[in-house]
Amino acid sequence: MRAWPRRRSRLQIVLALAVGAGLGLLVGLRLGWIAGLAAGLPVAGGYYWLVMRRFLRRRRLVREPFPEAWRAPLNRCVGFYRGLDQAGRARFENDIRFFLAEQRIYGPRGAPVDDEIRVLAAAGAAMLGHGLPDWEWPRLRDIVVYPAAFDSEYRVGRGKGTLGMVHHQGPIIFSADDLRLGFCNPEDGLNVGLHELAHVMDLEDGAADGVPAGLGFVAAAPWLEVVADRLKKVRKGRRRRVLRRYAGTNEAELFAVAVEVFFEKPDRLKQRDPELYEMLAGFFNQDPAGSKG
């Protein structure tokens, strides 16, 4: 996520001036140029503020110190963050700020969620988007956090098996216990935060097909081919040393499980399935098996 998109800002300045000048000309022809200026300038400023308000807010956010209370869970549980250089950490922290400022995160029936869980939810978004500075997370999906795993009726308790889910056009849901465990146990290949946010990327083009939004038409065809091939192999038990059985559910789950492994067991994935690794590395513009920054 960009703090300030310079090209977009310049384009919107031109459009704002054009809108203001158009109105000012209409008013000026009737009432004189002073009245035209008085009418056009506020409209130009209002237009620019309206279309750029998200980024104006981001510019204010980056001027503020990053809260130490937020940095603590990152240092404790997010190995990806600890592995970044100083510039990489600064970008990661900015993505945390923007995500938490722009997303609604709450518990059942609107209950508040503690900062540790909010920061870990944002950390998943920051990890996936670290190599994609132009990626913007949709703001139409609320994030609902249950204290622990839940069932189909959203009842929490012992033996409940759902750790998270994303409704096709609804909220993202996490189990707080499992979100915390996914980050604080970073080498088991399981991370519900990464998993559910990978689904969000998949669904951005309207289809849960295992192909993330943003791929061009030319790139989508080989991606679909690899996803279909790995799905078949996982179902036959031939890829389970790399991707767990759940990846065989469908194309969307295969992609989400592959994303978990890509970030949590990158060396293993690169060794066992270099083609899948390279496709994910190309999309995310990251090489977690190599250097970070």
Number of C-alpha atoms within 10 A of each C-alpha: 24 17 19 15 13 10 9 12 15 11 10 18 18 14 15 22 19 14 19 23 20 15 18 25 19 15 19 19 11 10 12 13 15 12 15 21 18 14 19 25 18 12 19 24 15 14 19 19 16 11 14 18 12 15 18 14 15 21 15 10 16 17 8 9 7 15 10 9 11 18 16 13 19 21 13 12 18 22 16 22 22 14 15 16 12 11 10 16 16 15 20 23 23 20 25 25 21 23 22 17 14 15 17 16 24 18 18 12 7 11 12 12 17 12 13 17 20 23 22 24 26 23 26 24 23 25 20 19 20 21 19 16 14 11 15 13 18 12 11 12 19 15 20 22 26 23 16 20 22 20 14 9 6 13 12 17 12 9 9 14 13 17 21 23 20 19 13 15 12 12 17 21 25 27 24 27 15 21 25 20 16 24 27 17 15 18 16 13 21 23 27 27 28 27 23 25 22 25 26 26 22 23 21 17 14 12 13 19 19 23 23 22 17 14 13 8 8 8 13 14 12 12 18 15 11 14 21 16 11 23 25 16 14 21 17 12 14 13 19 15 12 20 24 18 17 14 21 23 12 17 20 23 22 23 27 26 26 28 27 25 26 25 25 25 20 22 18 16 22 20 12 14 15 13 13 18 23 17 15 19 20 12 15 16 16 22 20 19 18 8 10 15 18
